[in-house]
Amino acid sequence: MFHEKGCQTIQVEISFADFTITTTTYKPKFEVFEILSVIGSYMGIYLGISMFSVSTLFEILINLFLMKRKKAIKRIRNIRHQANGERSQSHSRKTQVFRRRNRISSFNN
């Protein structure tokens, strides 16, 4: 190394005794068992999610069916009560009389 007084540059020489480069690479090996376990776990996750989705959809459809059925039954009962308005009132009077005779009314009040 040398340095000249008027110049602002430095010259550096680096020398190596040996120019061999050693590279180390690592490739992980998967055993057949490991590959099958990874594939199986992913399949289990996706099948579990899809089964949950199907069961939720099935539950929603059943609830919709039951709600529509309940509304239809209520509508039919309302139509019958409107058509037989007088008859339904006389029927309720008969049940009140029956309850009075048998002393059931004290339990229901």
N, CA, C and O atoms as CSV, one atom per row, in Angstrom:
chain,resi,resn,atom,element,x,y,z
A,1,MET,N,N,0.833,-1.168,0.000
A,1,MET,CA,C,0.000,0.000,0.000
A,1,MET,C,C,0.883,1.238,0.000
A,1,MET,O,O,1.899,1.333,0.689
A,2,PHE,N,N,0.453,2.129,-0.775
A,2,PHE,CA,C,1.192,3.402,-0.766
A,2,PHE,C,C,0.216,4.547,-0.903
A,2,PHE,O,O,-0.895,4.385,-1.409
A,3,HIS,N,N,0.651,5.713,-0.442
A,3,HIS,CA,C,-0.207,6.880,-0.445
A,3,HIS,C,C,0.615,8.066,-0.914
A,3,HIS,O,O,1.664,8.375,-0.348
A,4,GLU,N,N,0.138,8.711,-1.930
A,4,GLU,CA,C,0.827,9.911,-2.402
A,4,GLU,C,C,0.216,11.114,-1.713
A,4,GLU,O,O,-0.981,11.135,-1.428
A,5,LYS,N,N,1.042,12.116,-1.446
A,5,LYS,CA,C,0.617,13.258,-0.679
A,5,LYS,C,C,-0.395,14.111,-1.417
A,5,LYS,O,O,-1.342,14.566,-0.775
A,6,GLY,N,N,-0.281,14.353,-2.647
A,6,GLY,CA,C,-1.179,15.214,-3.394
A,6,GLY,C,C,-2.427,14.493,-3.873
A,6,GLY,O,O,-3.417,15.148,-4.201
A,7,CYS,N,N,-2.415,13.206,-3.922
A,7,CYS,CA,C,-3.538,12.426,-4.458
A,7,CYS,C,C,-4.443,11.984,-3.311
A,7,CYS,O,O,-3.963,11.717,-2.210
A,8,GLN,N,N,-5.740,11.907,-3.562
A,8,GLN,CA,C,-6.721,11.538,-2.546
A,8,GLN,C,C,-7.185,10.086,-2.716
A,8,GLN,O,O,-8.279,9.761,-2.255
A,9,THR,N,N,-6.448,9.239,-3.324
A,9,THR,CA,C,-6.838,7.846,-3.555
A,9,THR,C,C,-5.939,6.915,-2.777
A,9,THR,O,O,-4.776,7.217,-2.508
A,10,ILE,N,N,-6.495,5.791,-2.427
A,10,ILE,CA,C,-5.744,4.758,-1.722
A,10,ILE,C,C,-5.839,3.499,-2.562
A,10,ILE,O,O,-6.913,3.168,-3.065
A,11,GLN,N,N,-4.762,2.816,-2.714
A,11,GLN,CA,C,-4.734,1.569,-3.465
A,11,GLN,C,C,-4.539,0.439,-2.469
A,11,GLN,O,O,-3.570,0.426,-1.711
A,12,VAL,N,N,-5.483,-0.526,-2.477
A,12,VAL,CA,C,-5.445,-1.657,-1.552
A,12,VAL,C,C,-5.362,-2.921,-2.375
A,12,VAL,O,O,-6.130,-3.096,-3.321
A,13,GLU,N,N,-4.449,-3.797,-2.033
A,13,GLU,CA,C,-4.324,-5.089,-2.706
A,13,GLU,C,C,-4.658,-6.181,-1.703
A,13,GLU,O,O,-4.100,-6.235,-0.607
A,14,ILE,N,N,-5.591,-7.060,-2.106
A,14,ILE,CA,C,-5.984,-8.189,-1.261
A,14,ILE,C,C,-5.609,-9.450,-2.009
A,14,ILE,O,O,-5.973,-9.622,-3.173
A,15,SER,N,N,-4.895,-10.316,-1.355
A,15,SER,CA,C,-4.497,-11.567,-2.001
A,15,SER,C,C,-4.971,-12.735,-1.139
A,15,SER,O,O,-4.921,-12.686,0.090
A,16,PHE,N,N,-5.428,-13.779,-1.814
A,16,PHE,CA,C,-5.919,-14.986,-1.154
A,16,PHE,C,C,-4.922,-16.102,-1.382
A,16,PHE,O,O,-4.279,-16.172,-2.429
A,17,ALA,N,N,-4.800,-16.966,-0.402
A,17,ALA,CA,C,-3.912,-18.105,-0.549
A,17,ALA,C,C,-4.570,-19.184,-1.394
A,17,ALA,O,O,-3.896,-19.895,-2.139
A,18,ASP,N,N,-5.902,-19.308,-1.276
A,18,ASP,CA,C,-6.609,-20.353,-2.020
A,18,ASP,C,C,-7.899,-19.742,-2.571
A,18,ASP,O,O,-8.629,-19.078,-1.835
A,19,PHE,N,N,-8.189,-19.962,-3.864
A,19,PHE,CA,C,-9.366,-19.369,-4.507
A,19,PHE,C,C,-10.533,-20.359,-4.649
A,19,PHE,O,O,-11.382,-20.171,-5.520
A,20,THR,N,N,-10.592,-21.363,-3.850
A,20,THR,CA,C,-11.719,-22.298,-3.928
A,20,THR,C,C,-12.895,-21.740,-3.124
A,20,THR,O,O,-12.731,-21.216,-2.022
A,21,ILE,N,N,-14.079,-21.870,-3.710
A,21,ILE,CA,C,-15.305,-21.401,-3.067
A,21,ILE,C,C,-16.120,-22.627,-2.676
A,21,ILE,O,O,-16.379,-23.503,-3.501
A,22,THR,N,N,-16.511,-22.675,-1.441
A,22,THR,CA,C,-17.301,-23.800,-0.946
A,22,THR,C,C,-18.736,-23.328,-0.739
A,22,THR,O,O,-18.984,-22.391,0.020
A,23,THR,N,N,-19.666,-23.973,-1.408
A,23,THR,CA,C,-21.087,-23.657,-1.230
A,23,THR,C,C,-21.770,-24.859,-0.598
A,23,THR,O,O,-21.519,-26.006,-0.968
A,24,THR,N,N,-22.624,-24.576,0.346
A,24,THR,CA,C,-23.372,-25.630,1.021
A,24,THR,C,C,-24.844,-25.438,0.701
A,24,THR,O,O,-25.400,-24.370,0.958
A,25,THR,N,N,-25.464,-26.433,0.158
A,25,THR,CA,C,-26.899,-26.375,-0.150
A,25,THR,C,C,-27.621,-27.432,0.679
A,25,THR,O,O,-27.067,-28.481,1.008
A,26,TYR,N,N,-28.862,-27.127,1.003
A,26,TYR,CA,C,-29.675,-28.040,1.795
A,26,TYR,C,C,-30.999,-28.244,1.084
A,26,TYR,O,O,-31.735,-27.291,0.830
A,27,LYS,N,N,-31.289,-29.467,0.772
A,27,LYS,CA,C,-32.569,-29.816,0.164
A,27,LYS,C,C,-33.289,-30.759,1.118
A,27,LYS,O,O,-32.846,-31.886,1.339
A,28,PRO,N,N,-34.400,-30.295,1.681
A,28,PRO,CA,C,-35.123,-31.189,2.597
A,28,PRO,C,C,-35.803,-32.310,1.821
A,28,PRO,O,O,-36.406,-32.085,0.771
A,29,LYS,N,N,-35.695,-33.495,2.348
A,29,LYS,CA,C,-36.346,-34.637,1.719
A,29,LYS,C,C,-37.607,-34.963,2.498
A,29,LYS,O,O,-37.608,-34.997,3.729
A,30,PHE,N,N,-38.659,-35.196,1.771
A,30,PHE,CA,C,-39.905,-35.631,2.389
A,30,PHE,C,C,-40.013,-37.134,2.227
A,30,PHE,O,O,-39.805,-37.681,1.145
A,31,GLU,N,N,-40.334,-37.770,3.305
A,31,GLU,CA,C,-40.624,-39.194,3.245
A,31,GLU,C,C,-42.046,-39.365,2.716
A,31,GLU,O,O,-42.829,-38.416,2.716
A,32,VAL,N,N,-42.369,-40.542,2.276
A,32,VAL,CA,C,-43.706,-40.822,1.756
A,32,VAL,C,C,-44.748,-40.593,2.853
A,32,VAL,O,O,-45.828,-40.062,2.594
A,33,PHE,N,N,-44.414,-40.996,4.065
A,33,PHE,CA,C,-45.337,-40.819,5.183
A,33,PHE,C,C,-45.622,-39.338,5.432
A,33,PHE,O,O,-46.768,-38.967,5.686
A,34,GLU,N,N,-44.611,-38.503,5.366
A,34,GLU,CA,C,-44.799,-37.065,5.585
A,34,GLU,C,C,-45.656,-36.438,4.494
A,34,GLU,O,O,-46.522,-35.610,4.778
A,35,ILE,N,N,-45.418,-36.828,3.256
A,35,ILE,CA,C,-46.212,-36.286,2.144
A,35,ILE,C,C,-47.681,-36.683,2.305
A,35,ILE,O,O,-48.577,-35.856,2.135
A,36,LEU,N,N,-47.919,-37.950,2.631
A,36,LEU,CA,C,-49.295,-38.406,2.809
A,36,LEU,C,C,-49.972,-37.722,3.995
A,36,LEU,O,O,-51.167,-37.430,3.941
A,37,SER,N,N,-49.221,-37.466,5.061
A,37,SER,CA,C,-49.842,-36.802,6.212
A,37,SER,C,C,-50.190,-35.352,5.889
A,37,SER,O,O,-51.227,-34.859,6.332
A,38,VAL,N,N,-49.348,-34.663,5.129
A,38,VAL,CA,C,-49.648,-33.278,4.747
A,38,VAL,C,C,-50.867,-33.238,3.830
A,38,VAL,O,O,-51.764,-32.416,4.020
A,39,ILE,N,N,-50.898,-34.122,2.839
A,39,ILE,CA,C,-52.044,-34.171,1.920
A,39,ILE,C,C,-53.323,-34.531,2.685
A,39,ILE,O,O,-54.376,-33.935,2.457
A,40,GLY,N,N,-53.225,-35.500,3.585
A,40,GLY,CA,C,-54.392,-35.899,4.368
A,40,GLY,C,C,-54.904,-34.797,5.275
A,40,GLY,O,O,-56.113,-34.632,5.443
A,41,SER,N,N,-53.985,-34.044,5.859
A,41,SER,CA,C,-54.439,-32.961,6.741
A,41,SER,C,C,-55.154,-31.873,5.949
A,41,SER,O,O,-56.176,-31.355,6.399
A,42,TYR,N,N,-54.634,-31.520,4.780
A,42,TYR,CA,C,-55.321,-30.513,3.959
A,42,TYR,C,C,-56.676,-31.019,3.471
A,42,TYR,O,O,-57.647,-30.262,3.437
A,43,MET,N,N,-56.745,-32.292,3.094
A,43,MET,CA,C,-58.031,-32.844,2.666
A,43,MET,C,C,-59.028,-32.838,3.818
A,43,MET,O,O,-60.207,-32.542,3.622
A,44,GLY,N,N,-58.558,-33.165,5.020
A,44,GLY,CA,C,-59.435,-33.148,6.186
A,44,GLY,C,C,-59.978,-31.765,6.475
A,44,GLY,O,O,-61.153,-31.605,6.807
A,45,ILE,N,N,-59.117,-30.763,6.348
A,45,ILE,CA,C,-59.563,-29.385,6.587
A,45,ILE,C,C,-60.628,-28.999,5.570
A,45,ILE,O,O,-61.683,-28.487,5.946
A,46,TYR,N,N,-60.368,-29.238,4.292
A,46,TYR,CA,C,-61.321,-28.828,3.256
A,46,TYR,C,C,-62.618,-29.624,3.323
A,46,TYR,O,O,-63.695,-29.068,3.111
A,47,LEU,N,N,-62.526,-30.916,3.616
A,47,LEU,CA,C,-63.752,-31.708,3.740
A,47,LEU,C,C,-64.556,-31.281,4.960
A,47,LEU,O,O,-65.786,-31.235,4.909
A,48,GLY,N,N,-63.873,-30.970,6.051
A,48,GLY,CA,C,-64.570,-30.499,7.246
A,48,GLY,C,C,-65.289,-29.195,6.996
A,48,GLY,O,O,-66.431,-29.014,7.419
A,49,ILE,N,N,-64.623,-28.284,6.310
A,49,ILE,CA,C,-65.247,-26.999,5.992
A,49,ILE,C,C,-66.433,-27.207,5.061
A,49,ILE,O,O,-67.484,-26.595,5.252
A,50,SER,N,N,-66.277,-28.059,4.063
A,50,SER,CA,C,-67.373,-28.264,3.115
A,50,SER,C,C,-68.550,-28.985,3.780
A,50,SER,O,O,-69.704,-28.682,3.476
A,51,MET,N,N,-68.278,-29.929,4.676
A,51,MET,CA,C,-69.370,-30.607,5.375
A,51,MET,C,C,-70.112,-29.635,6.288
A,51,MET,O,O,-71.335,-29.705,6.406
A,52,PHE,N,N,-69.379,-28.731,6.931
A,52,PHE,CA,C,-70.018,-27.719,7.769
A,52,PHE,C,C,-70.895,-26.814,6.917
A,52,PHE,O,O,-72.004,-26.460,7.319
A,53,SER,N,N,-70.402,-26.441,5.746
A,53,SER,CA,C,-71.184,-25.572,4.860
A,53,SER,C,C,-72.451,-26.273,4.391
A,53,SER,O,O,-73.523,-25.669,4.354
A,54,VAL,N,N,-72.330,-27.537,4.037
A,54,VAL,CA,C,-73.495,-28.294,3.573
A,54,VAL,C,C,-74.514,-28.447,4.699
A,54,VAL,O,O,-75.715,-28.292,4.473
A,55,SER,N,N,-74.047,-28.750,5.906
A,55,SER,CA,C,-74.993,-28.916,7.015
A,55,SER,C,C,-75.666,-27.592,7.367
A,55,SER,O,O,-76.848,-27.572,7.713
A,56,THR,N,N,-74.926,-26.488,7.284
A,56,THR,CA,C,-75.523,-25.176,7.548
A,56,THR,C,C,-76.568,-24.845,6.494
A,56,THR,O,O,-77.647,-24.353,6.824
A,57,LEU,N,N,-76.261,-25.110,5.240
A,57,LEU,CA,C,-77.219,-24.873,4.164
A,57,LEU,C,C,-78.468,-25.731,4.358
A,57,LEU,O,O,-79.587,-25.252,4.177
A,58,PHE,N,N,-78.278,-26.994,4.723
A,58,PHE,CA,C,-79.399,-27.896,4.965
A,58,PHE,C,C,-80.270,-27.385,6.114
A,58,PHE,O,O,-81.498,-27.431,6.032
A,59,GLU,N,N,-79.642,-26.904,7.173
A,59,GLU,CA,C,-80.387,-26.361,8.311
A,59,GLU,C,C,-81.185,-25.122,7.912
A,59,GLU,O,O,-82.331,-24.961,8.333
A,60,ILE,N,N,-80.593,-24.254,7.110
A,60,ILE,CA,C,-81.293,-23.048,6.652
A,60,ILE,C,C,-82.499,-23.426,5.801
A,60,ILE,O,O,-83.574,-22.846,5.954
A,61,LEU,N,N,-82.327,-24.392,4.910
A,61,LEU,CA,C,-83.440,-24.810,4.055
A,61,LEU,C,C,-84.574,-25.420,4.873
A,61,LEU,O,O,-85.745,-25.159,4.601
A,62,ILE,N,N,-84.235,-26.226,5.867
A,62,ILE,CA,C,-85.273,-26.820,6.717
A,62,ILE,C,C,-86.017,-25.733,7.485
A,62,ILE,O,O,-87.243,-25.769,7.583
A,63,ASN,N,N,-85.277,-24.766,8.031
A,63,ASN,CA,C,-85.928,-23.676,8.767
A,63,ASN,C,C,-86.841,-22.860,7.863
A,63,ASN,O,O,-87.936,-22.478,8.277
A,64,LEU,N,N,-86.409,-22.586,6.637
A,64,LEU,CA,C,-87.268,-21.856,5.701
A,64,LEU,C,C,-88.538,-22.638,5.394
A,64,LEU,O,O,-89.633,-22.076,5.361
A,65,PHE,N,N,-88.380,-23.947,5.168
A,65,PHE,CA,C,-89.537,-24.793,4.886
A,65,PHE,C,C,-90.509,-24.788,6.063
A,65,PHE,O,O,-91.718,-24.657,5.870
A,66,LEU,N,N,-89.984,-24.931,7.279
A,66,LEU,CA,C,-90.854,-24.966,8.455
A,66,LEU,C,C,-91.544,-23.627,8.687
A,66,LEU,O,O,-92.710,-23.595,9.082
A,67,MET,N,N,-90.843,-22.522,8.449
A,67,MET,CA,C,-91.473,-21.208,8.617
A,67,MET,C,C,-92.587,-20.996,7.604
A,67,MET,O,O,-93.652,-20.484,7.949
A,68,LYS,N,N,-92.347,-21.391,6.342
A,68,LYS,CA,C,-93.394,-21.243,5.325
A,68,LYS,C,C,-94.581,-22.139,5.641
A,68,LYS,O,O,-95.732,-21.746,5.446
A,69,ARG,N,N,-94.303,-23.338,6.126
A,69,ARG,CA,C,-95.378,-24.259,6.482
A,69,ARG,C,C,-96.195,-23.697,7.641
A,69,ARG,O,O,-97.424,-23.781,7.638
A,70,LYS,N,N,-95.515,-23.129,8.627
A,70,LYS,CA,C,-96.209,-22.549,9.773
A,70,LYS,C,C,-97.076,-21.372,9.346
A,70,LYS,O,O,-98.198,-21.219,9.831
A,71,LYS,N,N,-96.565,-20.539,8.441
A,71,LYS,CA,C,-97.353,-19.410,7.941
A,71,LYS,C,C,-98.565,-19.898,7.157
A,71,LYS,O,O,-99.653,-19.334,7.276
A,72,ALA,N,N,-98.380,-20.946,6.355
A,72,ALA,CA,C,-99.493,-21.481,5.572
A,72,ALA,C,C,-100.565,-22.062,6.491
A,72,ALA,O,O,-101.757,-21.859,6.258
A,73,ILE,N,N,-100.157,-22.773,7.519
A,73,ILE,CA,C,-101.124,-23.341,8.464
A,73,ILE,C,C,-101.872,-22.232,9.182
A,73,ILE,O,O,-103.086,-22.313,9.370
A,74,LYS,N,N,-101.145,-21.194,9.584
A,74,LYS,CA,C,-101.787,-20.063,10.263
A,74,LYS,C,C,-102.774,-19.367,9.332
A,74,LYS,O,O,-103.859,-18.973,9.760
A,75,ARG,N,N,-102.403,-19.215,8.064
A,75,ARG,CA,C,-103.290,-18.583,7.083
A,75,ARG,C,C,-104.549,-19.419,6.882
A,75,ARG,O,O,-105.650,-18.873,6.804
A,76,ILE,N,N,-104.397,-20.736,6.797
A,76,ILE,CA,C,-105.554,-21.624,6.622
A,76,ILE,C,C,-106.466,-21.545,7.844
A,76,ILE,O,O,-107.688,-21.512,7.701
A,77,ARG,N,N,-105.889,-21.513,9.033
A,77,ARG,CA,C,-106.705,-21.410,10.248
A,77,ARG,C,C,-107.456,-20.089,10.291
A,77,ARG,O,O,-108.621,-20.050,10.686
A,78,ASN,N,N,-106.795,-19.003,9.885
A,78,ASN,CA,C,-107.471,-17.703,9.864
A,78,ASN,C,C,-108.632,-17.701,8.880
A,78,ASN,O,O,-109.693,-17.145,9.163
A,79,ILE,N,N,-108.428,-18.324,7.727
A,79,ILE,CA,C,-109.500,-18.399,6.728
A,79,ILE,C,C,-110.661,-19.219,7.275
A,79,ILE,O,O,-111.820,-18.840,7.102
A,80,ARG,N,N,-110.364,-20.342,7.934
A,80,ARG,CA,C,-111.427,-21.177,8.507
A,80,ARG,C,C,-112.170,-20.441,9.613
A,80,ARG,O,O,-113.394,-20.531,9.707
A,81,HIS,N,N,-111.436,-19.716,10.450
A,81,HIS,CA,C,-112.093,-18.981,11.535
A,81,HIS,C,C,-112.952,-17.848,10.995
A,81,HIS,O,O,-114.011,-17.556,11.552
A,82,GLN,N,N,-112.518,-17.218,9.937
A,82,GLN,CA,C,-113.328,-16.156,9.344
A,82,GLN,C,C,-114.585,-16.732,8.709
A,82,GLN,O,O,-115.658,-16.133,8.792
A,83,ALA,N,N,-114.454,-17.895,8.074
A,83,ALA,CA,C,-115.612,-18.519,7.439
A,83,ALA,C,C,-116.585,-19.055,8.487
A,83,ALA,O,O,-117.800,-18.993,8.297
A,84,ASN,N,N,-116.068,-19.568,9.564
A,84,ASN,CA,C,-116.915,-20.156,10.609
A,84,ASN,C,C,-116.850,-19.307,11.875
A,84,ASN,O,O,-116.698,-19.845,12.972
A,85,GLY,N,N,-116.960,-18.025,11.738
A,85,GLY,CA,C,-116.810,-17.106,12.868
A,85,GLY,C,C,-117.795,-17.355,13.978
A,85,GLY,O,O,-117.414,-17.402,15.147
A,86,GLU,N,N,-119.052,-17.516,13.637
A,86,GLU,CA,C,-120.074,-17.713,14.662
A,86,GLU,C,C,-119.918,-19.064,15.333
A,86,GLU,O,O,-120.118,-19.199,16.540
A,87,ARG,N,N,-119.561,-20.058,14.543
A,87,ARG,CA,C,-119.439,-21.393,15.099
A,87,ARG,C,C,-118.273,-21.477,16.085
A,87,ARG,O,O,-118.370,-22.155,17.108
A,88,SER,N,N,-117.183,-20.797,15.780
A,88,SER,CA,C,-116.040,-20.840,16.686
A,88,SER,C,C,-116.343,-20.114,17.985
A,88,SER,O,O,-115.841,-20.508,19.037
A,89,GLN,N,N,-117.170,-19.040,17.938
A,89,GLN,CA,C,-117.531,-18.337,19.163
A,89,GLN,C,C,-118.421,-19.205,20.042
A,89,GLN,O,O,-118.252,-19.227,21.261
A,90,SER,N,N,-119.365,-19.918,19.440
A,90,SER,CA,C,-120.238,-20.778,20.233
A,90,SER,C,C,-119.440,-21.940,20.823
A,90,SER,O,O,-119.745,-22.404,21.922
A,91,HIS,N,N,-118.437,-22.405,20.113
A,91,HIS,CA,C,-117.596,-23.490,20.617
A,91,HIS,C,C,-116.826,-23.035,21.858
A,91,HIS,O,O,-116.689,-23.793,22.818
A,92,SER,N,N,-116.322,-21.795,21.838
A,92,SER,CA,C,-115.585,-21.300,23.004
A,92,SER,C,C,-116.513,-21.138,24.204
A,92,SER,O,O,-116.085,-21.339,25.340
A,93,ARG,N,N,-117.775,-20.777,23.975
A,93,ARG,CA,C,-118.732,-20.665,25.077
A,93,ARG,C,C,-118.994,-22.033,25.703
A,93,ARG,O,O,-119.117,-22.152,26.922
A,94,LYS,N,N,-119.079,-23.063,24.864
A,94,LYS,CA,C,-119.323,-24.411,25.378
A,94,LYS,C,C,-118.158,-24.871,26.244
A,94,LYS,O,O,-118.372,-25.499,27.280
A,95,THR,N,N,-116.943,-24.572,25.842
A,95,THR,CA,C,-115.797,-24.991,26.656
A,95,THR,C,C,-115.765,-24.248,27.975
A,95,THR,O,O,-115.353,-24.813,28.988
A,96,GLN,N,N,-116.198,-22.973,27.986
A,96,GLN,CA,C,-116.245,-22.228,29.246
A,96,GLN,C,C,-117.272,-22.839,30.190
A,96,GLN,O,O,-117.019,-22.965,31.389
A,97,VAL,N,N,-118.420,-23.215,29.660
A,97,VAL,CA,C,-119.454,-23.838,30.489
A,97,VAL,C,C,-118.947,-25.160,31.029
A,97,VAL,O,O,-119.156,-25.471,32.201
A,98,PHE,N,N,-118.286,-25.941,30.195
A,98,PHE,CA,C,-117.750,-27.227,30.620
A,98,PHE,C,C,-116.724,-27.035,31.736
A,98,PHE,O,O,-116.703,-27.801,32.699
A,99,ARG,N,N,-115.898,-26.042,31.613
A,99,ARG,CA,C,-114.892,-25.787,32.639
A,99,ARG,C,C,-115.543,-25.364,33.955
A,99,ARG,O,O,-115.090,-25.761,35.029
A,100,ARG,N,N,-116.595,-24.567,33.874
A,100,ARG,CA,C,-117.275,-24.142,35.099
A,100,ARG,C,C,-117.908,-25.329,35.809
A,100,ARG,O,O,-117.848,-25.431,37.034
A,101,ARG,N,N,-118.510,-26.218,35.047
A,101,ARG,CA,C,-119.185,-27.363,35.659
A,101,ARG,C,C,-118.181,-28.295,36.337
A,101,ARG,O,O,-118.472,-28.871,37.386
A,102,ASN,N,N,-117.008,-28.439,35.738
A,102,ASN,CA,C,-116.030,-29.382,36.267
A,102,ASN,C,C,-114.973,-28.724,37.148
A,102,ASN,O,O,-114.027,-29.387,37.573
A,103,ARG,N,N,-115.117,-27.448,37.424
A,103,ARG,CA,C,-114.216,-26.676,38.269
A,103,ARG,C,C,-112.777,-26.686,37.749
A,103,ARG,O,O,-111.832,-26.698,38.537
A,104,ILE,N,N,-112.615,-26.682,36.458
A,104,ILE,CA,C,-111.286,-26.629,35.850
A,104,ILE,C,C,-110.821,-25.190,35.728
A,104,ILE,O,O,-109.622,-24.921,35.649
A,105,SER,N,N,-111.760,-24.278,35.714
A,105,SER,CA,C,-111.405,-22.879,35.491
A,105,SER,C,C,-110.496,-22.345,36.588
A,105,SER,O,O,-109.691,-21.452,36.322
A,106,SER,N,N,-110.596,-22.861,37.819
A,106,SER,CA,C,-109.739,-22.362,38.896
A,106,SER,C,C,-108.278,-22.738,38.657
A,106,SER,O,O,-107.379,-22.030,39.110
A,107,PHE,N,N,-108.033,-23.829,37.960
A,107,PHE,CA,C,-106.663,-24.235,37.677
A,107,PHE,C,C,-106.056,-23.433,36.530
A,107,PHE,O,O,-104.845,-23.216,36.501
A,108,ASN,N,N,-106.868,-23.002,35.605
A,108,ASN,CA,C,-106.365,-22.321,34.421
A,108,ASN,C,C,-106.206,-20.824,34.619
A,108,ASN,O,O,-105.566,-20.178,33.789
A,109,ASN,N,N,-106.742,-20.255,35.648
A,109,ASN,CA,C,-106.661,-18.805,35.857
A,109,ASN,C,C,-105.372,-18.413,36.492
A,109,ASN,O,O,-105.140,-17.229,36.739
